[in-house]
Amino acid sequence: MSVEELGPRVILNLCGGKLQITESTLGCIIVAFVLAIVFIYLGSGLKEVPKGKQIWAELIVEKIYGLTEENMGKENLWFAPYVGTLFSFILIGSALGLIGIRPITADVNVTFALSILTFLIIQFFGWKTHGFKGKIKEMCDPYPFMFPLKIIEDCTLPVSLGFRLYGNILGGMVIVDLWLGLMTKLSNYLTTIPFLRFATALPLNGFFDMFEPVIQTFIFTMLTMTFLAIALRKEEN
């Protein structure tokens, strides 16, 4: 793998090359389309007595609302749809390697878009909850010189969230590629059939395309809920 191959490939050039459709753009569209179809299907034809797909739909909703309540409290349960959508999008997008597609979260543009969206939501509802004076007071607590430090702290949030997700998913992709290349070379010393590559591909993909996406999705979602809960928390007088 060369340095040029670390980034997503350009699939389509529009407007004389000024607008480019990359693997990540196409992957985001595919993931959004699949999630929309699945959720519309699971949410259709609901009945008072659940059966079949409705059981799975209610189980998923229950788990998402339970996780949101546990980390953000009952008063903030209305964030559950965002939490569920974020979790689903990152999980599916990070596991695209299972079907031979580059994970969308291996693109720093995608992970930063997600982290900046989370940052803007946190800031908007934080200022809305506390009001202008209350927010300024909180940022100056316990001393006024803390104000610029709090600004720096807030600005580092999208950077840390974006780079953490991007680095872990891209790192896994690079490790898999390097390992499979090594196994191919070792196999060539014995036979023209890269049997070592075939023998090690499944466990590697199982870890980096299944286990790792779940862990990184959980971390990103949990950090989102944690910082949201902190921003929405009101000081008791």
N, C-alpha and C positions, 0 to 999 in steps of 0.2 A: 504493500500500500504506500503510495507516494503522498506528499503533502497536499498535492492538488486534489487527491481523491478523498480527503477528509471532509470536504464540504459537499453539499448536495449538488447533483448534476442539474444543469439547465436542460429542461425538456422542450421548451417552446419559447421562441423569441417573438415578441409582438412590438409593434410601433417602431420598427427598425432597430430592435434590440434594447429600447429604452424600458420595456416592460418584459420581465422574464418570469416564466413559470418553471419553478424548480421542483425537484422530487418532494421537498417539504411542503410546498404549496399544494401539490396534487395530493399528497398524503393527508394533509389537514382537511381537504375537501372530502376525500374518501371517508375518513374517520367521522366527520360531522354528518355526512350522508347516512352512513351505517348506523350511527347512534340514533339519529332522528327516526329512521325506519324501525329500528328495534324498539325504541321507547313508544312510538306511536302504536306499534303492534301490541306491546304489552299493556298499554293503557286503553285499548279499545275493547268494547263489549264487556265492561265491568258489571258484575252482578253482586247482589247482597251476600250470596253464599259463594265464596271463591272456589274455583276449580281450574285445573290445568295451568295455563300461562298466568292467570290472575294470582295464583298462589306465589309464583316466582316474583311477579311484579310487587305484590304486597310485602314479600320478604325483603326485597331490595330496598324499597321505600322505608320500611321499618328500620333496617340496619343504618341507612343514611341519616334518618332523623334521630336515631339513638346515638350515633356517633356525634352528631352536631349538638344534641342536648348535653351529652357528657362533657364536651369540651367548651361549649359556649353558653350553656344554660337554656332553660325553657323560653326565656324572653327573647332569645335570638334564633328560635327554630326556623324563622322565615328565611334564614340563610341556607337551609338544607338543600334547596334546589340548586343553588350555585355550587355548594360543596359536592353534591352528587354529580353534577355535570363536569366539574373540574376533575374529579377523581376518575370518571369514566373516560374522559377525553385523553388525559395523560396516560392512563393504563393501556388503553387500546393503541394509542399512538406510539408508546414505547415498546409495545410487543409486536410491532409490524414485522420485525425480523423473522418471526416464526413462519411467515409466508413469503419470505424473500424480498421484502420491501424495506428500504432504509427507514429506521425509526424517525419520526418527525421531531422527537425531542433530542436527537443527535445534531440538531441545527440550533445554534445559539439564538437565531432570530425568533424561533418558535418559543423557546424557554423564556427569553426575555419578554416576549409579548405576554405570556402567561403571568410572569412575575410582576410586570408593570401594571397589568390589569388588576391583580390582587393588591398591589401597592395603592393604586388609585381608589379602589373600593375601601381599603382600610383608612386612607386619609379622608375621603369624603364623609364616611359615616362617623369617623372619629371627631371631625370638626362639627358635624351636624349634632352629634350627641352632647358634646361639651359646650358648644357655642364658641364664638371667637374669644371672649375673655377667659372662659374656662379652659380652653385649649392652650392659650398663651400662658395661663397660670400653671397648668400642668407641665408645660415644657420648661418653665423656669423653676420648677420644684427640684431640689430644696433651695437652690441658689440661682440668681439671675444669670450667672455665667454658664449655667447648664444649657441655656437656650441654643447656642450654636452647636453644642455637642449633641443635643437631641435632634437637631436638623440633620447632622451628619449620620447619626444612628438610623434615622428614618430613611435616608437616601441609600444606605448600604443594604437595606432589606431586599429590594428587587435585584440588586447585584448578586447577593449571596444566594437567593432563591434560584435565580436563573442559572448561575454558573454551577451550582450544586447538581441540579438536574441534568444540565447539558454535559458536564464533565463525567458524571457517572455512566450515562447512557453511551456517550461517544467513546469513553474509555473501554467499556465492555465490547463495543463493536470493533475497536482496534485490536483488543486482545484476542478476540475470536479469529479475526483475519490473520494476525501474526501466527497464532498457534496452528491454524489449519495449513498455512504456508509451510511451517516447519514440519508438520506431519507429512505433507506431500513430498518434501525433499528427503525425509528419512525413509519414506516408503520407496522412493526411486532407487535407493541403494540395494533394495531387495527384489523389487519387481516394478513393472510399469503401471501396475494398478495401485492407486493411492489408498490402500486399505486402512492405514493408520488414520487418515483423514476421515474416512467413513466411520471408523470405530469411535472416534472422539467427538464427532460433530454433534451427536444427539445430546450427550450430557452437557456440553458447552452451551448449546442453544437452550437447553432446559434451564440453565442457571441464568445466562445473560439475557435471554429473550422472554423468560417467564418469571423467575424468582426476583431478579434485579428490578424489572419494571414495577412489580408489586411493591417492593420495598421503597423505591424512589417515589412512587405515586403516593404511598402512605405518608412518607416524610413531608413531601410538598404540601399535601392536604392538611396534615396535622399542624404544620407551621402556619399555614394560612389561617386556620381556625384559631390557633393560639394568639397570633398577632391581632386578629379581628376582635377576639374576646378582650384583649388588653385595651384596644382602642375604644371599645364600647363600654368599658367598665367605668362606672361613676364612683367617685370618692364619697364615702359616707361622712357626713358632718357629725 
